[in-house]
Amino acid sequence: MNRKLQFSGSWYPDSKEEITKYLIPISEENKVDITSCICPHAGWMYSGKVAGEVYSKIKAADVYILLGPNHTGMGKNVAVYPEGYWEGPLGKVKINSEIVDLLIKNSEFLEKDSVAHYREHSLEVQMPFLQSITKNDFTIVHGSPREPIDEYLLSKNEFIENELILAREIQVSMLPQKSL
């Protein structure tokens, strides 16, 4: 099962040359080794520079777990893309179905579901950054909750042994004012 591109060329660039313009050249020794980050998920004309700076500064990982809000209301309440590949403008990236299965097995909230991801932009706009900063053999896990579920996922991450990064996309306008 492959998740096809929906927003390439409109919400973000569809060429490597244009994508690279959003990244900051940083030497590998100056990059940060992280376990999680928060990144905006709007169209790149609005948030691409901020997201590009975040991704430019992080060391590459073997696995990326991305959580992005479900704007469409389609699919399961806490939907994890089950298997196959997620297409990006720079090629396909494999879904880490082993980690998906572990997350599903160890959670009462997460469910396998591709429908929630069909017309959702929040994770697709991250893919060009990941493909630009990371080696070719990384894998992903994509979750699309309708409400915040970080505590459910993070409470179960002790069984994941791979090097991974958890990236949570936010929409700044959705934050309470006191959080800004």
N, C-alpha and C positions, 0 to 999 in steps of 0.2 A: 504494500500500500504506500503510495507516494502522495505527499502533500504538495500540490502544485503552487507555483507563484501566483499571487493575486494582485500584488501592488507594485511590482517591479516597474520602474520607469515613471511612476507617478508619485508614490510616497517616498521613494528612495531611488538613487541612480541604478541603472542596470549595466554599467560598465566598470571594470576595475579601475580605469583611469579616473573616473568621476568619484568613485567610492574612496579612493586613496586621498583625495583632496580633503576629506573630513577627518583624516587621521593625522596625528602629530608625530613627526619622526623622533623616536626616543630609543636610545641604545638599550640593548637587552639587560645590561647590568643596572640600569636605572629603572627598570620596570618593577612593579610590586607583585609579590606573591600573595594572593588573596584567596579567601574561601567564599566570599559573597560580595555582591555589589548591588547598588540600585541605579537604574538607568532609565531615562525617559524613553517613551515609545511612540511619540507622535511622528508625523511625517518629517523627513529630514530637513525640510525647509524651515521647520519650527524648532526641532530639537537635535538635529544631526550633529551640530558642532559640540554640544555637551556630551552626547553619547559617544562621539568620536574621540573626545578627550579621555573619557573613562576607559574605553577599550584600548586606546593607545598606551595607557599606563599599566595595564595588567599583563602578567606573564601568562603564557599559553597554558592550557590545561588539556588533559586527555578527555574529560567529560564536562559538559556544561548542562546544568539543570536550569531551565528558564521557566519562570512563572510570569504569565502576562494576563491581565484582566480579560474576561469574556464580555466584550461590548455587545455582542449580538444576542445573547440570551439563548443561543442554540446549544443543544447537546446537554451532557450531564452537568451537575452542579460543580464538581471538581474533576474536570476532564484531563486525562493524560493521554497524549498521542501514543497509540499502542505499539506500532512497529513499522518497519519499512524505512523510507527516506523522506527527508524534508528538503525540498528543492530550494536552492538559493541562486542568486544571479551568477555565482561563480562555480556552480555545480551542485551535486547532491551531497547531503550529509546524512549519515546513518543514525537512525534512532537506536539508542542503547536499550534494547528490549529486555536485557538481563536486569538492568537497574529498574526499568519500568515494572517488571514482574515483582522485584523485591519491594518496591514502594507500594504497589497494589496489595501484595500479600501482608504487609506490615501496617496497613492503614485501613481504618473503617470508613474513610471519607473519599479517598481517591478512586476513580473508576477509569478504565480504558474507554476512550471515546475519540473518534476522529471528527465527528460532526461539529463539535464546539470549535474546532480549529479551521473549518472550511473557509469562512469569510472573515476571520479575525486577523487584524494587522499587527497587534502588539508584539508578537514573537517574530513574525516574518521580517519586520524592519530591523531586527537584531542580527539576522543571519549574515548580511554582507560584512558587518564588522567582525563577526567571529571567523568568517572565511578569510578575511584579510589579515588577521593578526595571528592565526593559529596554523599549526602544521596540518597537513591534509588528512590525517587519520583520526581526528577527534570525533567523538560521538555526542549526541544530545539527548536530553529528555525534555519534552515540552509539556507544561501543565497550564491549563487555562481555567482558573477558578472564577466563579461569579462573586466571591467574597474573599477577604484575606484568609489564607490557610497556612501561612508560614510556620506557625507553631506546630501544626500537625506533621508537616514534612520534616522540619528541623528536629523534632523529638525522635524521629526514626532514622536519622542519618548515620548512626553508629555502625550500621551493617554495610555501608558502602565503603569499599576499600580502595577504589580508584581515586586518582587525583581529580578533583572536580571543582567547579565553581558554580555557586548558586547565584543566579542573576534575577532580580525581581524588578520588573518594569513598573514604573508608576506614571501617573499623569498628575503633574504638579497641581493643576486646578482642582483635583479631587481631594487634596490634603486639607485637613482643618487648618485654619489660619494660624493657630498657635504653634503648629508644627513647622511653619516656614521660617 
